[in-house]
Amino acid sequence: MKKYLAVIRRPIFFIVINFFLINTLFSLMPDNFGDIVYNIGRISIIFYAGWLVVRKNIGGIWQSALAGTAVYFIDHVVLKGGIFLLNWLIRPQGPGLAAFSGVIISFVLFIPVAMIIAALGGAYARTRRDKITTASQ
């Protein structure tokens, strides 16, 4: 478990950077281009987390899928939901608590998507590893 957490530490760092820096910078662009860039970054980082788990021989496809869920939890519930809860604590009459419950519901609905993306990353790492070991023999 300690190795597993050490491996997904880097994708979690990238998710925090994506949330605070990339999301903020690209939100100023017109036509929701920032949302597109942010979501592409989010998907890439979840894929990378699954790839990293298999590449570092920490686990298989299921462990990579769980890494994607963990990274998605940090991104969606902790960061985005945390912002809504912080907003609710500052302004209790605002929609912060309702927005947080919406974040929880969307997290539950999109867990399978995050697991599939991370599992695809793990499967890609496995196929690359198999090709490398076959070519070296």
C-alpha positions in Angstrom: 0.0 0.0 0.0 2.9 2.3 0.8 4.4 1.8 -2.7 0.9 2.3 -4.3 0.5 5.7 -2.6 4.0 6.7 -3.5 3.3 5.9 -7.2 0.0 7.8 -7.4 1.5 10.8 -5.6 2.8 12.3 -8.9 -0.6 12.1 -10.7 -2.3 13.7 -7.6 0.3 16.5 -7.8 -0.6 16.9 -11.5 -4.3 16.9 -10.8 -3.8 19.7 -8.2 -1.8 21.7 -10.8 -4.4 21.1 -13.4 -7.2 22.2 -11.1 -5.7 25.4 -9.8 -3.3 26.6 -12.5 -4.6 25.2 -15.9 -8.3 25.6 -15.0 -7.7 29.2 -13.8 -5.6 30.3 -16.8 -7.7 28.7 -19.5 -11.0 29.8 -18.0 -10.3 33.3 -19.4 -10.5 31.9 -23.0 -13.7 32.3 -25.0 -16.2 29.6 -26.0 -15.5 27.3 -23.0 -12.1 26.3 -24.5 -10.8 26.3 -20.9 -13.2 23.5 -19.9 -12.1 21.4 -22.9 -8.4 21.8 -22.0 -9.1 21.1 -18.3 -11.0 17.9 -19.1 -8.4 16.7 -21.5 -5.8 17.3 -18.8 -8.0 15.4 -16.3 -8.5 12.5 -18.6 -4.8 12.4 -19.4 -3.8 12.4 -15.8 -6.2 9.6 -14.9 -4.8 7.6 -17.8 -1.3 8.3 -16.6 -2.1 7.1 -13.1 -3.3 3.8 -14.4 -0.3 3.5 -16.7 2.1 4.3 -13.8 0.7 1.6 -11.5 1.3 -1.1 -14.1 4.5 0.3 -15.4 6.1 0.4 -11.9 4.8 -3.2 -11.2 2.7 -2.1 -8.3 -0.4 -3.9 -9.5 -2.5 -5.0 -12.4 -5.4 -3.7 -14.3 -7.7 -3.5 -11.2 -5.2 -1.6 -9.2 -4.7 0.8 -12.1 -8.5 1.3 -12.2 -8.5 2.0 -8.5 -5.7 4.5 -9.0 -7.9 6.3 -11.5 -10.8 6.4 -9.0 -8.5 7.8 -6.3 -7.1 10.5 -8.6 -10.6 11.4 -9.7 -11.8 11.5 -6.1 -9.0 14.0 -5.3 -9.9 16.1 -8.3 -13.6 16.1 -8.2 -14.7 15.6 -4.6 -11.8 17.0 -2.6 -10.8 20.0 -4.8 -14.0 20.9 -6.6 -16.3 19.9 -3.8 -14.0 21.5 -1.3 -14.3 24.8 -3.1 -18.1 24.5 -3.0 -18.0 23.7 0.7 -15.7 26.6 1.4 -18.1 28.8 -0.5 -21.0 27.5 1.6 -19.1 28.1 4.9 -18.4 31.7 3.8 -21.9 32.3 2.5 -24.4 29.8 4.0 -27.3 31.3 2.1 -25.6 30.5 -1.2 -25.8 27.4 -3.3 -22.6 25.9 -2.0 -24.1 22.9 -0.2 -26.4 22.0 -3.1 -23.4 22.3 -5.5 -21.4 19.9 -3.2 -24.2 17.4 -3.3 -24.2 17.7 -7.1 -20.4 17.0 -7.1 -21.0 13.8 -5.0 -23.7 12.6 -7.3 -21.6 13.2 -10.4 -18.6 11.5 -8.8 -20.7 8.4 -8.2 -22.0 8.5 -11.8 -18.6 9.0 -13.4 -16.6 6.5 -11.3 -16.9 3.8 -14.0 -15.6 6.2 -16.6 -12.6 7.1 -14.5 -12.0 3.4 -13.8 -12.2 2.5 -17.6 -9.8 5.3 -18.5 -7.2 4.3 -15.9 -7.6 0.6 -16.8 -6.9 1.5 -20.4 -3.8 3.2 -19.2 -2.8 0.1 -17.3 -3.6 -2.1 -20.3 -1.5 0.2 -22.5 1.5 -0.1 -20.1 1.1 -3.9 -20.0 1.1 -4.2 -23.9 4.2 -1.9 -24.1 5.9 -4.0 -21.4 5.1 -7.2 -23.3 6.4 -5.7 -26.6 9.6 -4.5 -24.9 10.3 -7.9 -23.3 9.5 -9.8 -26.5 11.8 -7.5 -28.5 14.7 -7.9 -26.0 14.6 -11.6 -26.3 
